[in-house]
Amino acid sequence: MASQPMLEYKSLDDIRARKQTLRKELEANGLSMKTQWNGLFHKPKNQTPSRRLTTFMATGASVFDGILLAWKLYNRFGGGKRKAKNKGLLARLFSL
């Protein structure tokens, strides 16, 4: 925000006028912020069928990628069957 120069108020009417000006600026800023917020976080309701299909395909690909990553991590970090040579030293000693 830009700092405003100090204003000298001579009467209560000056203060009331400044208060009214500030209130109008706040309302305008609030409306602007509300519009920007809705634009960022709310999807438009009127989508063409091709846009819906594209969104569906992108979501499906993301879900598939996540499942594939989870499966790879599960197998990599001890979820699947592992050979004895890959086990830690303590696991090999206690399995004898």
C-alpha positions as CSV (number, residue, x, y, z in Angstrom):
1,M,0.0,0.0,0.0
2,A,1.2,3.4,-0.8
3,S,1.6,5.6,2.3
4,Q,-0.6,8.7,2.2
5,P,0.6,12.0,3.4
6,M,-0.7,13.1,6.8
7,L,-4.0,14.8,6.3
8,E,-5.0,17.6,8.6
9,Y,-8.7,17.5,9.6
10,K,-10.3,20.8,10.5
11,S,-13.7,19.4,11.4
12,L,-15.8,16.3,12.0
13,D,-17.1,16.7,8.4
14,D,-13.5,16.2,7.1
15,I,-13.2,13.0,9.1
16,R,-16.5,11.7,8.0
17,A,-15.6,12.4,4.3
18,R,-12.3,10.6,4.7
19,K,-14.0,7.7,6.4
20,Q,-16.5,7.4,3.5
21,T,-13.7,7.5,0.9
22,L,-11.8,4.7,2.8
23,R,-15.0,2.6,3.1
24,K,-15.6,2.8,-0.7
25,E,-12.0,1.8,-1.4
26,L,-12.3,-1.1,1.0
27,E,-15.5,-2.3,-0.7
28,A,-13.9,-2.1,-4.1
29,N,-10.8,-4.0,-2.9
30,G,-13.0,-6.6,-1.3
31,L,-14.9,-7.2,-4.5
32,S,-11.7,-7.4,-6.4
33,M,-10.3,-10.0,-4.0
34,K,-13.5,-12.0,-4.1
35,T,-13.4,-12.2,-7.9
36,Q,-9.8,-13.2,-7.9
37,W,-10.4,-15.9,-5.2
38,N,-13.3,-17.4,-7.1
39,G,-11.3,-17.4,-10.3
40,L,-8.4,-19.3,-8.6
41,F,-10.3,-21.9,-6.6
42,H,-13.6,-22.6,-8.4
43,K,-13.8,-24.4,-11.7
44,P,-15.9,-23.0,-14.4
45,K,-19.2,-24.8,-14.7
46,N,-19.7,-24.6,-18.4
47,Q,-17.3,-27.1,-19.9
48,T,-17.4,-28.5,-23.4
49,P,-17.5,-32.3,-23.8
50,S,-14.0,-32.3,-25.2
51,R,-12.7,-30.3,-22.2
52,R,-14.4,-32.8,-19.8
53,L,-12.8,-35.7,-21.7
54,T,-9.4,-34.1,-21.5
55,T,-9.8,-33.5,-17.8
56,F,-10.9,-37.1,-17.2
57,M,-7.9,-38.4,-19.2
58,A,-5.5,-36.3,-17.3
59,T,-7.0,-37.3,-13.9
60,G,-6.9,-40.9,-15.0
61,A,-3.2,-40.7,-16.0
62,S,-2.3,-39.1,-12.7
63,V,-4.1,-41.8,-10.7
64,F,-2.4,-44.5,-12.7
65,D,1.0,-42.8,-12.2
66,G,0.4,-42.6,-8.5
67,I,-0.6,-46.3,-8.3
68,L,2.4,-47.3,-10.3
69,L,4.7,-45.3,-8.0
70,A,3.2,-46.8,-4.9
71,W,3.6,-50.3,-6.3
72,K,7.3,-49.6,-7.2
73,L,8.0,-48.2,-3.7
74,Y,6.2,-51.2,-2.1
75,N,8.3,-53.7,-3.9
76,R,11.5,-51.7,-3.5
77,F,11.3,-51.2,0.2
78,G,10.4,-54.6,1.5
79,G,6.9,-55.3,0.4
80,G,7.6,-58.1,-2.0
81,K,9.6,-61.3,-1.7
82,R,13.3,-60.6,-1.3
83,K,16.2,-62.9,-1.7
84,A,18.4,-63.7,1.4
85,K,21.4,-61.8,-0.1
86,N,19.5,-58.6,0.0
87,K,18.5,-58.9,3.7
88,G,20.4,-57.0,6.4
89,L,23.0,-58.7,8.5
90,L,20.8,-59.2,11.6
91,A,18.0,-60.7,9.5
92,R,20.4,-63.2,8.0
93,L,21.8,-64.1,11.4
94,F,18.4,-64.7,13.0
95,S,17.0,-66.6,10.0
96,L,19.6,-69.4,10.4
